[in-house]
Amino acid sequence: MEFLYGLGIVGAGLLGFFIAAATSPNTIAVGTNDSESSDCDALCNQWDMRRQERCNAEADARAAQGRVAAATAFYTVLQVVAIAAWIAVGVAAAGFFTLVAVPVLTVVALIATAAAAAAAGALVDVLVDANQKERAAQQARQAEAEARSLLVQRCKDSAKLSTCLSRPAPC
């Protein structure tokens, strides 16, 4: 019996920690491109900034997807625990255990069900966050492509253009 209470306390603590850490509040800001410049150095720096922003936004989106996987697994485990607890209530109520066990198992089942419901809410938050991060990564990819296009179109110094385009990617 104490084991079940201890398990409930640990589960509630993990749920609270998980909900608190579920979302990352910051989304990478993507800068805007200066489409009027024809200065090769400025265009190259602009492309470098957009490439770095893309790297950061994609890393942020990957981290958010990892949180989705963890939240999904946690939610699934809590669902299984809740179902198992309700099955135990049914078995106990059918007379296979003493009737003293029925109220205790019912409390455990209710706690497990509430924890699963809270985890479902946290999962929704994590999914929304991952969606926002993926949209930011897509915007960063578009801004990077636009910055590169501007660089290639507007930089007339072929040596500077070649040097800029040969720079390694930041990620």
C-alpha positions in Angstrom: 0.0 0.0 0.0 2.8 2.4 0.9 4.4 1.5 -2.4 1.4 2.8 -4.3 1.3 6.0 -2.3 5.0 6.4 -2.9 4.5 5.7 -6.6 1.8 8.3 -6.7 4.0 10.9 -5.1 6.9 10.2 -7.4 4.5 10.2 -10.4 3.0 13.5 -9.4 6.5 15.0 -8.9 7.6 13.8 -12.3 4.4 15.2 -13.8 5.0 18.6 -12.2 8.6 18.7 -13.4 7.6 17.6 -16.9 4.8 20.2 -17.2 7.2 23.0 -16.0 9.9 22.0 -18.5 7.5 21.1 -21.3 7.9 24.1 -23.5 10.7 26.4 -24.4 9.3 30.0 -24.2 11.7 31.4 -26.8 11.3 31.0 -30.5 14.3 32.0 -32.7 13.7 35.4 -34.2 14.4 35.5 -37.9 15.8 38.8 -39.2 14.7 40.6 -42.4 16.9 40.9 -45.5 18.0 44.3 -46.9 16.9 43.8 -50.5 18.3 47.3 -51.6 22.0 46.7 -50.8 24.5 45.9 -53.5 27.6 45.9 -51.1 29.1 42.4 -51.3 30.4 42.5 -47.8 27.0 43.5 -46.4 25.2 41.0 -48.5 27.6 38.3 -47.4 27.2 39.2 -43.7 23.4 39.2 -44.2 23.6 35.7 -45.7 25.8 34.5 -42.8 23.3 35.9 -40.3 20.4 34.1 -42.0 22.4 30.9 -42.1 23.1 31.1 -38.4 19.5 31.9 -37.6 18.5 28.8 -39.7 20.9 26.6 -37.8 19.5 27.9 -34.4 15.9 27.6 -35.5 16.4 24.0 -36.8 18.2 23.0 -33.6 15.3 24.6 -31.6 12.8 22.6 -33.7 14.7 19.3 -33.2 14.8 19.9 -29.5 11.0 20.6 -29.5 10.5 17.3 -31.4 12.4 15.5 -28.7 10.1 17.0 -26.1 7.2 15.8 -28.1 8.6 12.3 -28.1 9.2 12.4 -24.3 5.7 13.8 -23.6 4.1 11.2 -25.8 5.9 8.4 -24.0 5.1 9.8 -20.6 1.4 10.2 -21.5 1.3 6.7 -22.9 2.8 5.3 -19.7 0.2 7.2 -17.6 -2.6 5.9 -19.7 -1.4 2.3 -19.2 -1.1 2.8 -15.5 -4.7 4.3 -15.3 -6.1 1.5 -17.4 -4.4 -1.1 -15.2 -5.6 0.6 -12.1 -9.2 0.5 -13.3 -8.9 -3.1 -14.3 -7.7 -3.8 -10.7 -10.7 -2.0 -9.4 -13.0 -4.2 -11.5 -11.2 -7.4 -10.4 -11.4 -6.3 -6.8 -15.1 -5.4 -7.1 -15.9 -8.8 -8.7 -14.9 -10.4 -5.4 -11.5 -11.7 -6.1 -10.0 -9.4 -3.5 -11.4 -8.1 -0.2 -13.8 -5.3 -0.5 -11.4 -3.1 1.5 -9.2 -3.1 -1.6 -11.9 -1.6 -3.8 -11.8 2.0 -2.3 -8.1 2.0 -2.2 -7.7 0.9 -5.8 -10.4 3.3 -6.8 -8.4 6.2 -5.3 -5.3 5.0 -7.1 -7.2 4.7 -10.4 -8.6 8.2 -10.0 -5.1 9.6 -9.3 -3.7 7.8 -12.3 -6.6 9.0 -14.5 -6.0 12.6 -13.3 -2.3 12.4 -14.0 -3.0 11.0 -17.5 -5.4 13.9 -18.1 -2.8 16.4 -16.9 -0.1 14.8 -19.1 -2.5 15.1 -22.1 -2.7 18.8 -21.5 1.1 19.0 -21.3 1.3 17.0 -24.5 -0.9 19.5 -26.2 1.3 22.4 -25.0 4.4 20.6 -26.2 2.8 19.9 -29.6 1.9 23.6 -30.0 5.4 24.6 -29.1 6.9 22.2 -31.6 4.6 23.5 -34.3 5.7 27.1 -33.6 9.4 26.0 -33.6 9.0 24.2 -36.9 7.3 27.3 -38.5 10.2 29.5 -37.3 12.6 27.0 -38.8 10.8 27.2 -42.1 10.8 31.0 -42.0 14.5 30.9 -41.3 15.1 28.6 -44.3 13.2 30.9 -46.5 15.1 34.0 -45.2 18.4 32.2 -45.8 17.4 31.3 -49.4 16.4 34.9 -50.0 19.6 36.3 -48.6 21.7 33.9 -50.8 19.7 34.9 -53.8 20.2 38.6 -53.1 23.9 37.9 -52.6 24.2 36.1 -56.0 22.1 38.7 -57.8 23.5 41.9 -56.4 27.2 41.2 -55.7 29.0 42.1 -58.9 32.5 41.4 -57.5 33.1 37.8 -58.5 36.1 37.3 -56.2 34.1 38.5 -53.1 31.1 36.4 -54.2 33.2 33.3 -54.6 34.9 33.8 -51.3 31.5 34.4 -49.5 29.9 31.4 -51.1 32.8 29.1 -50.2 32.5 29.9 -46.5 31.5 26.8 -44.5 28.1 26.6 -43.1 27.8 27.4 -39.4 26.1 24.1 -38.6 
